């Protein structure tokens, strides 16, 4: 699904109106969608719903939603920042016919009645400002949001208990805070940059129209969006043909996933080689291997320092192992010859999780990427010949990235379209800049570096960005604090190498792998909460994530 800027959305709506699908028709569909999405989540009958109505089209969407909700049996009231004449405003007239109470702000100069309405509301719909507004907020809009926000904070503070229960399992109290629904997005958000006014109302649910906007995926605004739903308002998809950013959907992933024929054998689903681990980081090799197995690779081999084999294999019986020469538990130069001999048997290779950044490992990686030095037989003074090592399609993660960052000209030493999976700190080291530079505009930074380096970039974090050298860029729709723990990146790398081994293209494997990782994290959060999820909780959930996508 395309992700648009404010200017792109404005152009799409203008072109749609010019083609005969009018602004009024789009407004009708938008308001109806808000009501329908809300009603799919809550029984609105007899619920008290307050609609905050702004002066523009966003307010018009709110009035349409109010009509549908009133017809569904909700007790609806509208608070208008600017009075609308029912004689000239069709949506106001239709609400008047339904006897929906509408109060203009100029009839409530001290916002006392607004606060009373907010104090009684079960649901508040924020239809004050749409995509064209930017913070800071001023005037009556700011006053309305501040007044409602004050009431919400008061309602969220529980009174002192009449009694206190000690022991047992705590039970969740009945919600005191009203449910907040944002039309397009929280009023006070910049829909391009994600900037957010301090008076904005954090939403439980946001219903946006035609396409999500870039600001929905940029903080701090993204934290106030809540659940994001995109409603179809009838615009022609061809009008967004030139938009160059997409958000990954489960339908996209389903199309990318390789088939699973009933007559398959383990060779059908590829052979993945994972070069990982060191004496201090045995878990990284185990997590990456477990993830690759769970993501459907036919055969997973973990190549690791021989000294840590027992520690890793004790927790990962499904993989095979390639024992490599080492020095004090870290890979050393002689390991290159073993990989040169065996690497050609594999369809994809992951390099990096838990390798360490010791001098011996740096030398190992340097030779692996440069090639083995040979002398022709029979020539005493012949010059050495560098014999390149044929590498399968490559994924580089973690310490592999940190070691690359210390090499001059590292992008040219990798096979084309290698998949790089940096977090912001690793990305800053690779690009030799600051983390702030990386985070200032993650989409464009990843796009630029993918083109410059000639490799796939998976810039991890909230709303992971995947960029290809040809300019393709996608956003992953997940921002999950449960994944902010050590080892989850190893799981992601293992998923990606498994998909690559099964024959997926590098960009598709990276984007689908990041989606499966994010979906597994959401399943873990549903079961366990946002704190205390361990990286090892994720691999067993990967098959469920795959099944949910394939069953769409």
PAPA-9651 format. One line per field, with one value per residue (C-alpha): residue number from 1; residue in one letter; y, x, z. Coordinates in steps of 0.1 Angstrom, whole numbers. Each point is the difference from the previous one (the first is absolute). Layout:
BEGIN
pos <- NUM  ... .
code <- a  ... .
py <- Y  ... .
px <- X  ... .
pz <- Z  ... .
//
This chain:
BEGIN
pos <- 1  2  3  4  5  6  7  8  9  10  11  12  13  14  15  16  17  18  19  20  21  22  23  24  25  26  27  28  29  30  31  32  33  34  35  36  37  38  39  40  41  42  43  44  45  46  47  48  49  50  51  52  53  54  55  56  57  58  59  60  61  62  63  64  65  66  67  68  69  70  71  72  73  74  75  76  77  78  79  80  81  82  83  84  85  86  87  88  89  90  91  92  93  94  95  96  97  98  99  100  101  102  103  104  105  106  107  108  109  110  111  112  113  114  115  116  117  118  119  120  121  122  123  124  125  126  127  128  129  130  131  132  133  134  135  136  137  138  139  140  141  142  143  144  145  146  147  148  149  150  151  152  153  154  155  156  157  158  159  160  161  162  163  164  165  166  167  168  169  170  171  172  173  174  175  176  177  178  179  180  181  182  183  184  185  186  187  188  189  190  191  192  193  194  195  196  197  198  199  200  201  202  203  204  205  206  207  208  209  210  211  212  213  214  215  216  217  218  219  220  221  222  223  224  225  226  227  228  229  230  231  232  233  234  235  236  237  238  239  240  241  242  243  244  245  246  247  248  249  250  251  252  253  254  255  256  257  258  259  260  261  262  263  264  265  266  267  268  269  270  271  272  273  274  275  276  277  278  279  280  281  282  283  284  285  286  287  288  289  290  291  292  293  294  295  296  297  298  299  300  301  302  303  304  305  306  307  308  309  310  311  312  313  314  315  316  317  318  319  320  321  322  323  324  325  326  327  328  329  330  331  332  333  334  335  336  337  338  339  340  341  342  343  344  345  346  347  348  349  350  351  352  353  354  355  356  357  358  359  360  361  362  363  364  365  366  367  368  369  370  371  372  373  374  375  376  377  378  379  380  381  382  383  384  385  386  387  388  389  390  391  392  393  394  395  396  397  398  399  400  401  402  403  404  405  406  407  408  409  410  411  412  413  414  415  416  417  418  419  420  421  422  423  424  425  426  427  428  429  430  431  432  433  434  435  436  437  438  439  440  441  442  443  444  445  446  447  448  449  450  451  452  453  454  455  456  457  458  459  460  461  462  463  464  465  466  467  468  469  470  471  472  473  474  475  476  477  478  479  480  481  482  483  484  485  486  487  488  489  490  491  492  493  494  495  496  497  498  499  500  501  502  503  504  505  506  507  508  509  510  511  512  513  514  515  516  517  518  519  520  521  522  523  524  525  526  527  528  529  530  531  532  533  534  535  536  537  538  539  540  541  542  543  544  545  546  547  548  549  550  551  552 .
code <- x  x  x  x  x  x  x  x  x  x  x  x  x  x  x  x  x  x  x  x  x  x  x  x  x  x  x  x  x  x  x  x  x  x  x  x  x  x  x  x  x  x  x  x  x  x  x  x  x  x  x  x  x  x  x  x  x  x  x  x  x  x  x  x  x  x  x  x  x  x  x  x  x  x  x  x  x  x  x  x  x  x  x  x  x  x  x  x  x  x  x  x  x  x  x  x  x  x  x  x  x  x  x  x  x  x  x  x  x  x  x  x  x  x  x  x  x  x  x  x  x  x  x  x  x  x  x  x  x  x  x  x  x  x  x  x  x  x  x  x  x  x  x  x  x  x  x  x  x  x  x  x  x  x  x  x  x  x  x  x  x  x  x  x  x  x  x  x  x  x  x  x  x  x  x  x  x  x  x  x  x  x  x  x  x  x  x  x  x  x  x  x  x  x  x  x  x  x  x  x  x  x  x  x  x  x  x  x  x  x  x  x  x  x  x  x  x  x  x  x  x  x  x  x  x  x  x  x  x  x  x  x  x  x  x  x  x  x  x  x  x  x  x  x  x  x  x  x  x  x  x  x  x  x  x  x  x  x  x  x  x  x  x  x  x  x  x  x  x  x  x  x  x  x  x  x  x  x  x  x  x  x  x  x  x  x  x  x  x  x  x  x  x  x  x  x  x  x  x  x  x  x  x  x  x  x  x  x  x  x  x  x  x  x  x  x  x  x  x  x  x  x  x  x  x  x  x  x  x  x  x  x  x  x  x  x  x  x  x  x  x  x  x  x  x  x  x  x  x  x  x  x  x  x  x  x  x  x  x  x  x  x  x  x  x  x  x  x  x  x  x  x  x  x  x  x  x  x  x  x  x  x  x  x  x  x  x  x  x  x  x  x  x  x  x  x  x  x  x  x  x  x  x  x  x  x  x  x  x  x  x  x  x  x  x  x  x  x  x  x  x  x  x  x  x  x  x  x  x  x  x  x  x  x  x  x  x  x  x  x  x  x  x  x  x  x  x  x  x  x  x  x  x  x  x  x  x  x  x  x  x  x  x  x  x  x  x  x  x  x  x  x  x  x  x  x  x  x  x  x  x  x  x  x  x  x  x  x  x  x  x  x  x  x  x  x  x  x  x  x  x  x  x  x  x  x  x  x  x  x  x  x  x  x  x  x  x  x  x  x  x  x  x  x  x  x  x  x  x  x  x  x  x  x  x  x  x  x  x  x  x  x  x  x  x  x  x  x  x  x  x  x .
py <- 0  34  25  37  34  28  15  -33  -6  35  -7  -33  15  29  -23  -23  30  12  -35  1  -17  31  13  -4  -37  -6  17  -22  -32  12  8  -32  -19  16  -11  -35  -6  12  -22  -30  5  11  -3  37  -4  23  11  37  12  35  12  29  17  23  26  -19  -32  -20  14  -9  -36  2  12  -29  -24  15  -6  -37  -5  17  -21  -31  10  19  32  24  36  23  29  23  24  21  1  -16  11  -29  19  -1  -29  -33  -21  24  0  -38  -1  26  -22  -28  24  -4  26  24  27  27  11  36  -11  -14  27  -15  -37  -10  -18  -17  -13  -13  -18  -15  -11  -21  -13  -37  8  32  5  25  15  34  2  -21  -6  37  13  2  7  22  3  33  16  -19  -33  1  10  -28  -26  13  0  -36  -11  13  -19  -32  2  6  -30  -22  7  -25  12  -13  -35  -7  -33  -16  -36  -16  -31  -21  8  37  6  28  28  12  26  36  18  5  -18  25  -3  22  9  -2  5  18  37  18  -26  9  -27  2  3  -15  31  2  28  -5  5  -29  -28  -34  -22  -36  -3  21  -3  15  1  -14  -4  3  32  1  17  -31  -18  28  8  16  1  -37  -7  19  -18  -32  -27  13  -9  11  5  0  32  -9  17  -17  -19  12  35  -14  -18  24  -3  -16  -13  -29  -16  -38  -18  -37  -3  12  -26  -28  8  -1  -32  -31  -28  -31  -29  -33  -20  21  -13  19  10  17  27  9  -3  28  5  21  11  12  -1  3  -9  30  -1  -36  11  20  -31  -20  27  5  -37  -6  29  -14  -34  14  23  -31  -6  -36  -4  24  -4  21  6  10  -2  -37  9  12  -28  -18  31  9  -35  -7  25  -5  -36  6  16  -17  15  9  4  27  7  26  18  1  -3  25  -8  3  0  -38  0  16  -32  -21  25  1  -37  -3  33  -9  -26  26  23  29  9  22  15  18  -8  -2  -2  25  28  -15  4  -36  2  32  -17  -30  23  20  -32  -14  30  6  -36  -26  8  -28  -5  -19  -33  -2  37  10  37  1  27  -11  -4  10  -28  14  -20  -7  12  -9  29  18  15  20  9  11  -4  -7  36  14  -16  12  35  -1  -10  25  -5  -27  3  -12  -30  -15  -20  24  3  -13  6  22  1  29  16  38  -2  -25  20  31  -19  -14  35  17  26  5  -19  33  2  -35  6  35  -15  -38  -7  24  -9  -38  7  21  -25  -30  18  11  -34  -22  -22  -6  20  -11  29  -15  17  12  -2  -17  13  -23  17  -14  14  5  25  -22  7  -15  6  -28  8  -10  21  -25  7  -38  -4  24  -27  -18  -28  11  12  -34  -15  25  -9  -37  5  20  -25  -28  19  8  -37  -9  20  33  31  21  29  -22  -23  30  17  -32  -11  33  -3  -36  11  29  -21  -26  28  11  -35  -1  33  -12  -31  15  38  27  -8  -33  -15  -18  -5  -37  5  10  -30  -23  27  3  -29  15  33  -18  -19  32  15  -30  -5  35 .
px <- 0  13  10  -5  11  -25  6  -4  -33  -12  8  -18  -31  1  4  -28  -24  9  -7  -36  5  -7  13  -36  0  33  -11  -31  21  25  -25  -19  33  8  -33  2  35  -10  -32  21  20  -27  -38  -9  -37  -8  37  6  21  15  12  24  -6  25  -6  12  -5  12  -29  -23  12  -8  -36  -6  14  -23  -31  8  7  -32  -19  16  -14  28  -6  19  9  22  22  8  30  -19  -37  -14  -33  -23  -15  33  18  -16  16  -12  -35  -2  12  -26  -27  12  -1  37  11  26  17  22  31  -11  -30  23  26  15  -2  -19  -27  27  16  -33  -6  35  -4  -31  13  7  17  15  5  27  -10  16  29  11  32  5  5  34  9  1  -37  -16  -34  -32  14  27  -25  -23  28  13  -34  -7  34  -3  -33  15  30  -24  -21  31  10  -18  -15  14  -14  -26  18  32  3  33  13  -15  2  -7  -30  -1  -23  -28  14  -5  16  -23  9  16  -5  20  -13  31  23  2  -7  33  21  22  -9  34  24  -18  4  -27  -16  0  -38  -7  -22  17  -24  -10  -10  9  -20  18  -11  13  36  19  21  37  -6  -19  33  22  4  -12  -33  1  -3  -34  -15  -11  -14  2  -27  0  -34  -8  -17  -2  31  15  32  15  2  27  20  30  1  34  -6  -21  -10  2  -33  -7  -14  33  19  -23  7  38  1  13  -24  0  -8  -13  28  28  31  24  21  -31  1  37  31  9  35  3  35  -4  9  30  9  -18  -30  -13  -36  2  9  -28  -26  9  0  -33  -16  12  -14  -34  -1  0  35  5  34  17  37  16  37  16  32  5  3  -36  -16  -13  -15  -19  -10  -15  -28  -3  -3  -16  31  31  34  33  28  25  35  2  23  -13  -36  0  2  35  16  1  -38  0  13  -27  -27  16  -4  -35  -17  -8  -25  -23  -27  5  23  -4  32  3  -22  22  33  18  22  33  31  0  -36  7  28  -23  -26  26  14  -35  -10  34  8  27  35  17  34  2  18  35  9  23  -5  -34  -24  -29  -33  -32  -26  -35  -22  -35  -26  -37  -25  10  -17  22  -11  13  38  3  -12  22  31  -10  -2  37  10  6  -21  -20  -31  20  13  -34  -20  -25  -34  13  -26  13  -21  13  -16  5  33  14  -14  18  33  -4  -8  25  -25  -20  -30  -20  9  -14  -32  -8  -17  4  -18  22  32  -5  -10  31  24  -16  6  35  12  -19  -14  -34  -2  -23  1  -14  -21  -36  -14  30  10  10  17  14  27  -26  -19  -27  -8  -26  -9  -9  -32  13  12  2  19  -1  26  24  21  33  -1  -31  23  15  -35  -7  33  -8  -35  15  27  -26  -22  30  10  -35  5  -15  16  22  -25  -30  18  11  -35  -19  24  -3  -38  0  23  -23  -31  16  8  -36  -11  25  -13  -36  9  26  -2  24  27  17  -2  33  15  -4  -38  -1  12  -29  -25  15  -20  -32  8  6  -32  -20  14  -5  -36  -11 .
pz <- 0  -10  27  -11  10  7  -34  -18  18  -9  -36  0  14  -24  -30  13  3  -35  -13  15  33  20  33  13  -10  16  32  1  -4  25  28  -6  2  34  14  -15  13  35  -1  -9  32  24  5  -3  9  30  1  5  -28  -2  -35  0  -34  -16  -27  -31  -18  30  20  -28  2  38  -7  -25  26  26  -22  -5  37  10  -25  16  34  16  21  -21  7  -21  11  -29  0  -25  -5  -32  -15  -6  -29  -19  15  -10  27  28  -14  0  37  8  -15  24  30  7  24  -15  21  -16  20  -1  21  26  7  31  -14  31  -20  -21  31  13  -34  1  36  -10  -33  -6  -33  -13  -38  -9  -33  5  -24  -29  -19  -10  35  18  36  21  4  8  7  5  -12  27  26  -8  1  33  16  -11  9  35  5  -14  24  29  -10  -3  36  22  33  33  6  26  7  -12  -10  10  -17  -27  -38  -8  -23  -26  11  -22  -24  12  -29  -31  -32  -24  -38  -23  -34  -23  30  33  -4  5  -18  -30  -25  -18  29  29  21  27  19  38  1  -25  12  -2  -19  6  -36  -31  -32  -30  -36  -33  12  33  3  7  34  12  1  15  36  22  -20  -7  38  0  -29  17  -23  -36  -25  -36  -16  -37  -10  -37  -15  -30  9  -32  15  24  -26  4  38  9  36  12  32  0  4  7  -36  -14  21  -10  -37  7  20  -19  -6  22  -24  15  -17  15  17  22  -31  -14  27  -2  21  23  15  31  10  35  36  23  35  15  -24  -3  1  -33  -20  16  -5  -36  -7  17  -19  -33  8  10  -31  -23  -12  -10  15  25  7  28  -7  34  20  9  37  3  -19  31  15  -32  -11  35  -8  -38  -10  -34  -16  -14  10  -17  25  -8  12  27  25  35  -12  -28  -37  -15  -34  -6  1  -34  -17  16  -12  -35  -2  13  -8  -36  12  14  -15  24  28  31  14  33  30  31  -19  22  -12  11  -22  -10  -12  -19  -19  -7  -16  -19  -17  -5  -20  -17  -9  8  -9  -21  -16  -34  4  -15  0  28  -4  -15  13  22  -17  18  -4  5  23  -16  25  -1  2  32  30  24  35  34  4  -37  -6  27  -15  -35  13  8  -36  -27  -31  17  -23  -31  19  4  -26  -17  18  33  27  29  32  21  30  1  18  -24  -29  13  2  -36  -13  22  14  31  12  -2  -37  -5  19  -14  -30  1  -33  -21  18  -6  -36  -6  15  -18  -33  10  13  -25  27  18  32  29  24  31  27  4  -36  -14  -35  -28  -30  -32  -24  -27  22  14  36  24  36  24  20  34  30  29  32  8  -27  16  16  -8  -26  -20  -28  -2  -5  -28  -17  2  -15  -29  -9  1  -25  -22  0  -11  -32  8  -15  24  3  4  25  21  0  6  27  18  -2  14  28  8  -1  23  24  0  7  29  14  -1  20  24  0  -11  27  6  -35  -7  -34  5  2  -37  -20  11  -11  -36  -13  13  -16  -33  3  7  -32  -22  13  -11 .
//
